[in-house]
Amino acid sequence: MRLEILISRKRLRKADHWGDRRVASGVEYSWSKRAGRSLLSIGISLFLLFAVAVPGSADDDPADEDPPLDPRFGLVETYHQPDAADNLGVSWSRLLFYWSELQPEGPDSWNEFHAPLAWIDREIEAGRTVVGLLKSTPDWATEGSAYVGVPEGLYLPVDDPDNLWATFVRDVVTRYEGKVQHWIVWNEPDISSDAYGYQWEGSPQDYYQLLKVTYLVAKEIDPQITIHLAAMTYWHDPDYLDQVLTAAEQDPTAPENGYYFDVASLHIYFRPETTLFIVEETREQLATHGLGDKAIWINETNAPPFDDPDQP
């Protein structure tokens, strides 16, 4: 069996060979060393890849060892199939942390079965870095709609117990301290309420406050933690990131705190040939606000395995 993972057909094609496995990428890149880890100079990491299995050659060797871990690639929720993730040699795994599932009954409750330490320990043992995604407001914690509502007390000081989001972030980051060092703050807040996949009821300014609170609380626990902006879909609202960054610019405390995030994130679906365009547009938006050196990760992407008449 040979696995081919195709990201884009534009620009330079770079192929890495792991035995009879090939990963082809349409992204131009060069390697740099940063914090002891090899990273792409353009700061792109891919979590969800579209994999197509095609018949292998006669000299396939089932006894081949697992490929070395590649810091460019990861998968979403690898705990479902950790052995397959081992075989692919991915270095990252994203895990969802639903607040509504972790604390369904109130701030004093905790559901140990939602994100078990055993899952995370298995990923770490395999050499994969776990990236947590925080989202989903429980109904007891918002005056808005369950799951998408703005948490109560969000604009209170982070050490005020009535700032329910701050209290939750402190709890979850402390529980997984030393095991989860990357936290994504919410998911696709740029999707409007009249569209499928709606996930955030607040404004871009409310999202900025959510991000700020997360950054302050998490960095107080461990300054080495990396805080990721929620991944944007781009097409739902191309200006959403700009609105969040504008809110940050209006906050006099933002510059001294890196504008309260370390990494910008994207979800790019349906048309892989748009990948470079969206990354470049995102980079331009960041640069407009003086943040052109921020890393950009592609957290989810795919490539349709058929001809889509609506997206030829």
C-alpha positions as CSV (number, residue, x, y, z in Angstrom):
1,M,0.0,0.0,0.0
2,R,1.3,3.4,-0.9
3,L,-0.1,6.6,0.8
4,E,0.0,9.8,-1.1
5,I,-1.0,13.0,0.6
6,L,-1.6,15.9,-1.8
7,I,-1.9,19.4,-0.5
8,S,-1.6,21.6,-3.5
9,R,-0.7,21.4,-7.2
10,K,0.5,25.0,-7.5
11,R,4.0,26.3,-7.1
12,L,7.0,24.1,-6.3
13,R,6.3,20.5,-5.5
14,K,8.4,19.1,-2.7
15,A,8.4,15.3,-2.0
16,D,9.7,13.6,1.0
17,H,10.2,9.8,0.7
18,W,9.7,7.5,3.7
19,G,10.3,4.1,2.2
20,D,7.4,3.7,-0.2
21,R,5.4,6.5,1.3
22,R,5.5,9.9,-0.3
23,V,4.2,13.2,1.0
24,A,3.9,15.8,-1.8
25,S,3.4,19.4,-0.9
26,G,2.8,22.4,-3.1
27,V,4.2,24.8,-0.5
28,E,7.6,26.5,-1.1
29,Y,9.5,26.4,2.2
30,S,12.9,26.4,3.8
31,W,13.9,25.0,7.2
32,S,14.8,27.0,10.3
33,K,15.7,26.1,13.8
34,R,13.5,27.7,16.5
35,A,13.3,26.7,20.2
36,G,15.1,23.5,19.4
37,R,12.5,22.2,16.9
38,S,12.6,22.3,13.1
39,L,9.8,24.4,11.7
40,L,8.8,25.8,8.4
41,S,10.1,29.3,7.9
42,I,6.6,30.4,6.8
43,G,5.2,28.9,10.0
44,I,2.7,26.5,8.4
45,S,1.7,23.2,10.0
46,L,-1.0,20.9,8.7
47,F,-3.2,18.9,11.0
48,L,-5.9,17.4,8.9
49,L,-4.7,16.0,5.6
50,F,-6.6,14.3,2.8
51,A,-5.0,10.8,2.3
52,V,-5.6,8.7,-0.8
53,A,-4.7,5.0,-0.7
54,V,-3.5,3.6,-4.0
55,P,-2.1,0.1,-4.9
56,G,1.5,-0.4,-3.9
57,S,4.3,-1.8,-5.9
58,A,5.5,-5.4,-5.9
59,D,8.5,-4.5,-3.7
60,D,6.4,-3.1,-0.8
61,D,7.9,-4.4,2.4
62,P,5.4,-4.8,5.3
63,A,8.3,-5.0,7.7
64,D,9.3,-1.4,7.0
65,E,9.8,0.6,10.2
66,D,7.5,3.5,11.0
67,P,8.7,6.7,9.2
68,P,10.4,9.3,11.3
69,L,8.2,12.0,12.7
70,D,7.9,15.0,10.4
71,P,7.3,18.3,12.2
72,R,5.3,19.7,9.3
73,F,2.4,17.4,9.6
74,G,-0.2,16.3,12.1
75,L,-3.7,14.8,12.2
76,V,-6.9,15.7,14.0
77,E,-7.9,13.4,16.9
78,T,-5.2,10.8,16.3
79,Y,-6.2,9.1,19.6
80,H,-9.0,7.3,17.5
81,Q,-6.4,5.5,15.5
82,P,-3.0,6.0,17.1
83,D,-1.3,3.1,15.3
84,A,-2.2,4.6,11.9
85,A,-0.8,7.9,13.1
86,D,2.4,6.1,14.1
87,N,2.6,4.7,10.6
88,L,2.2,8.1,9.0
89,G,4.9,9.6,11.1
90,V,2.9,12.7,12.0
91,S,4.2,14.9,14.9
92,W,1.1,16.7,16.1
93,S,-2.4,15.7,17.3
94,R,-5.3,18.1,17.9
95,L,-7.7,17.2,20.7
96,L,-11.0,18.9,21.4
97,F,-11.7,20.1,25.0
98,Y,-15.4,21.0,25.1
99,W,-16.1,23.1,28.2
100,S,-19.7,21.9,28.1
101,E,-18.6,18.3,28.4
102,L,-15.8,18.8,30.9
103,Q,-18.0,20.8,33.3
104,P,-21.6,19.9,32.4
105,E,-23.1,20.5,35.8
106,G,-21.2,23.6,37.0
107,P,-17.8,24.9,37.9
108,D,-17.2,22.3,40.6
109,S,-17.9,19.4,38.3
110,W,-15.3,17.6,36.1
111,N,-15.9,14.9,33.5
112,E,-12.7,12.8,33.5
113,F,-13.9,10.8,30.6
114,H,-14.1,13.6,28.1
115,A,-10.3,14.0,27.5
116,P,-8.7,11.2,29.4
117,L,-5.1,11.5,30.4
118,A,-4.5,8.0,28.9
119,W,-5.2,9.4,25.4
120,I,-2.8,12.2,25.9
121,D,-0.1,10.0,27.4
122,R,-0.4,7.6,24.4
123,E,0.2,10.5,22.0
124,I,3.2,11.8,24.0
125,E,4.6,8.3,24.2
126,A,4.5,8.2,20.4
127,G,6.4,11.5,20.2
128,R,3.4,13.5,19.1
129,T,2.7,17.0,20.5
130,V,-0.9,17.4,21.7
131,V,-2.7,20.7,20.7
132,G,-5.8,21.4,22.7
133,L,-8.8,23.3,21.3
134,L,-11.0,25.0,23.9
135,K,-14.6,25.7,23.0
136,S,-18.4,25.2,23.7
137,T,-19.9,27.2,26.6
138,P,-22.1,25.2,29.0
139,D,-25.6,26.5,29.4
140,W,-24.9,27.4,33.1
141,A,-22.0,29.7,32.1
142,T,-23.7,32.0,29.7
143,E,-26.7,34.3,29.4
144,G,-26.6,33.6,25.7
145,S,-27.1,30.3,23.8
146,A,-25.6,27.1,25.0
147,Y,-22.4,26.1,23.3
148,V,-21.9,29.3,21.3
149,G,-22.7,32.0,24.0
150,V,-20.3,34.5,25.4
151,P,-19.2,33.3,28.9
152,E,-20.5,35.3,31.9
153,G,-18.0,37.7,33.5
154,L,-15.7,37.7,30.5
155,Y,-14.7,41.3,31.0
156,L,-14.0,40.9,34.8
157,P,-10.4,40.6,36.0
158,V,-8.9,37.2,35.3
159,D,-8.5,36.5,39.1
160,D,-12.2,37.2,39.7
161,P,-14.0,33.9,40.2
162,D,-17.1,35.3,38.5
163,N,-15.0,35.4,35.3
164,L,-16.2,31.9,34.4
165,W,-14.0,31.5,31.3
166,A,-10.9,32.5,33.2
167,T,-11.7,30.0,36.0
168,F,-12.3,27.2,33.4
169,V,-9.0,28.0,31.5
170,R,-7.1,28.0,34.8
171,D,-8.6,24.6,35.7
172,V,-8.0,22.9,32.4
173,V,-4.5,24.3,31.8
174,T,-3.5,23.3,35.3
175,R,-4.9,19.8,35.0
176,Y,-3.0,19.1,31.7
177,E,0.1,21.2,32.6
178,G,3.3,19.7,31.1
179,K,1.3,17.5,28.7
180,V,-0.6,20.1,26.6
181,Q,1.5,23.1,25.8
182,H,-0.5,24.4,22.8
183,W,-4.0,25.8,23.2
184,I,-6.3,27.0,20.4
185,V,-8.9,29.5,21.6
186,W,-12.3,28.5,20.2
187,N,-13.1,27.3,16.6
188,E,-14.2,29.2,13.5
189,P,-15.8,32.3,15.2
190,D,-16.1,33.9,11.8
191,I,-19.1,31.8,10.8
192,S,-22.3,33.9,11.1
193,S,-25.4,32.8,12.9
194,D,-27.3,32.1,9.6
195,A,-24.7,29.7,8.3
196,Y,-24.0,26.0,8.9
197,G,-21.3,25.5,11.5
198,Y,-22.1,28.6,13.6
199,Q,-20.0,28.5,16.8
200,W,-19.6,31.9,18.4
201,E,-22.4,34.2,19.4
202,G,-20.2,37.1,20.4
203,S,-18.7,39.9,18.4
204,P,-15.1,40.0,17.1
205,Q,-14.4,42.3,20.1
206,D,-15.9,39.7,22.4
207,Y,-13.7,37.1,20.8
208,Y,-10.6,39.3,21.4
209,Q,-11.5,39.4,25.1
210,L,-11.9,35.7,25.2
211,L,-8.4,35.4,23.6
212,K,-6.9,37.9,26.0
213,V,-8.3,36.1,29.1
214,T,-7.0,32.8,27.9
215,Y,-3.5,34.2,27.2
216,L,-3.2,35.9,30.6
217,V,-4.4,32.9,32.5
218,A,-2.4,30.3,30.6
219,K,0.8,32.2,30.5
220,E,0.6,32.9,34.3
221,I,0.5,29.1,34.8
222,D,3.3,28.4,32.3
223,P,4.9,31.2,30.2
224,Q,6.1,28.6,27.7
225,I,2.5,27.7,26.6
226,T,1.7,28.7,23.1
227,I,-1.7,30.4,22.5
228,H,-3.3,30.0,19.0
229,L,-6.0,32.2,17.6
230,A,-9.1,30.3,16.6
231,A,-8.9,29.0,13.1
232,M,-10.7,31.1,10.6
233,T,-12.5,29.7,7.6
234,Y,-11.7,32.9,5.6
235,W,-14.5,32.6,3.1
236,H,-17.3,33.1,5.6
237,D,-15.9,36.5,6.6
238,P,-12.6,37.5,5.1
239,D,-12.5,40.6,7.3
240,Y,-13.0,38.9,10.7
241,L,-9.4,38.5,11.5
242,D,-8.8,42.2,10.7
243,Q,-11.6,43.1,13.2
244,V,-10.1,41.0,15.9
245,L,-6.7,42.6,15.3
246,T,-8.2,46.1,15.3
247,A,-9.7,45.4,18.7
248,A,-6.2,44.3,19.8
249,E,-4.7,47.5,18.5
250,Q,-7.2,49.6,20.6
251,D,-6.0,47.8,23.8
252,P,-3.0,49.6,25.2
253,T,-1.9,46.5,27.0
254,A,-1.7,44.4,23.8
255,P,1.7,45.3,22.5
256,E,3.6,44.2,25.6
257,N,1.8,40.9,25.5
258,G,2.3,40.0,21.9
259,Y,-1.3,41.0,21.1
260,Y,-2.4,38.0,23.3
261,F,-1.6,35.3,20.8
262,D,1.4,33.4,19.4
263,V,0.0,31.7,16.3
264,A,-2.7,32.5,13.7
265,S,-4.7,29.6,12.4
266,L,-6.7,28.7,9.3
267,H,-9.1,26.0,8.1
268,I,-8.9,25.7,4.3
269,Y,-11.5,23.4,2.6
270,F,-12.7,22.4,-0.8
271,R,-10.2,23.9,-3.2
272,P,-6.6,23.2,-2.3
273,E,-5.3,25.5,-5.0
274,T,-6.5,28.4,-2.8
275,T,-4.1,27.5,0.0
276,L,-1.3,29.8,-0.9
277,F,-3.7,32.7,-1.7
278,I,-5.4,32.4,1.7
279,V,-2.1,32.1,3.6
280,E,-0.8,35.2,1.7
281,E,-4.0,37.2,2.5
282,T,-3.7,36.2,6.2
283,R,-0.1,37.2,6.2
284,E,-0.9,40.5,4.7
285,Q,-3.6,41.2,7.3
286,L,-1.2,40.4,10.1
287,A,1.5,42.6,8.5
288,T,-1.0,45.5,8.2
289,H,-1.2,45.4,12.0
290,G,2.5,45.0,12.5
291,L,2.3,41.3,13.2
292,G,3.8,39.9,10.1
293,D,6.2,37.7,12.0
294,K,3.4,35.7,13.7
295,A,3.3,32.0,12.7
296,I,0.4,30.7,10.6
297,W,-0.8,27.2,10.9
298,I,-3.3,25.4,8.7
299,N,-5.2,23.3,11.3
300,E,-7.7,21.6,8.9
301,T,-7.7,21.1,5.2
302,N,-8.9,18.6,2.6
303,A,-9.0,17.9,-1.1
304,P,-12.1,16.4,-2.7
305,P,-11.4,13.0,-4.3
306,F,-13.9,13.7,-7.1
307,D,-15.0,16.4,-9.6
308,D,-17.3,18.7,-7.8
309,P,-19.6,20.5,-10.3
310,D,-20.0,23.4,-7.9
311,Q,-16.3,23.7,-7.2
312,P,-14.6,22.5,-10.4
